[in-house]
Amino acid sequence: MNALTIEKLQKIYSNGVEALCAVDLRVEEGDFFALLGQNGAGKSTLIGVVSSLVNKTSGKVKVFNHDIDNNAIAAKSCMGLVPQELNFYPFETVLNILVYQAGYYGLPRKIALDRAEKYLHLLGLWHKRNEISRNLSGGMKRRMMIARALMHQPRMLILDEPTAGIDIELRRATYDFLLELNRNGTTILLTTHYLEEAELLCRNVAIIDKGVILEHTSMKSLLKQLPHEHVVLDLQSAATVENLPQLEHVKLELIDSLTLDVTFDKKMTLNSVFDALSQHGINARSMRNKTNRLEELFLTRISQHAQAR
């Protein structure tokens, strides 16, 4: 079953701007899906339509087979939304915000309190449960909004820039929480400007630009479109530019004396690159993927679309 099915979705605003141009999109149940695009690409409009906050011009949207036109209440009960904007009452306590949210779905207070405790613990906010929400840091406010969206235990969680303003350490903790939530069966639809975030978390991806879907594929398939592989090596001993060998189909660049940026043609294997470097006395202690791989593809597709218009 699809968690989300969108067919020929169009949105034209009263000023004539066509924000969505006959969009087709499918998100399978249990997926962790990334919707990527620049500011103004149509991401928030699409999410607004799906969550019934924006009226569509034409097309169909179904959430777990519930049509948002014919069965809006059932569709909305299946999803939780974390919007970009902070939209909670700033003078209420964290705990009460979550409990009141559960009340909108008819949950008894005892269940609401149990769930609030569960999610506040998981998101590292239990010690702030009696704090007035306006006093929280930006990152804490974002995590509180995730907890709020989960109070009715939705089958699909929609996250619109959920980690904006969260520092690196807490962002990683949020990633771990979301991955565990997804492993337990919750479908997640994510929009983000942190492309390394999408590459780390998501299995499938769509790229939208000017209301048009440019790519709709698996993350693995998308990354295979790159003509080269990029890795970063942490070296066992210091190297200098003068020490770097000239290797065919390989580009080497020192980030610092112990960190080597390696770009190599896909016709080569990683082991062959390691062997060639080892023969010149350069050995790796650890390796990680370069984090701008998805960014390179994203910018290429956006550029191609701009040139085609």
Secondary structure, DSSP 8 states (H G I E B T S, - for coil): -EEEEEEEEEEE-TTS-EEEEEEEEEEETT-EEEEE--TTSSHHHHHHHHTTSS--SEEEEEETTEETTT-HHHHHHTEEEE-SS--S-TTSBHHHHHHHHHHHTT--HHHHHHHHHHHHHHTT-GGGTTSBGGGS-HHHHHHHHHHHHTTT--SEEEEESTTTT--HHHHHHHHHHHHHHHHTT-EEEEE-S-HHHHHHH-SEEEEEETTEEEEEEEHHHHHTT-SEEEEEEEESS---GGG----TTEEEEEEETTEEEEEEETTS-HHHHHHHHHHTT--EEEEEE-TTHHHHHHHHHHHHHHHH-
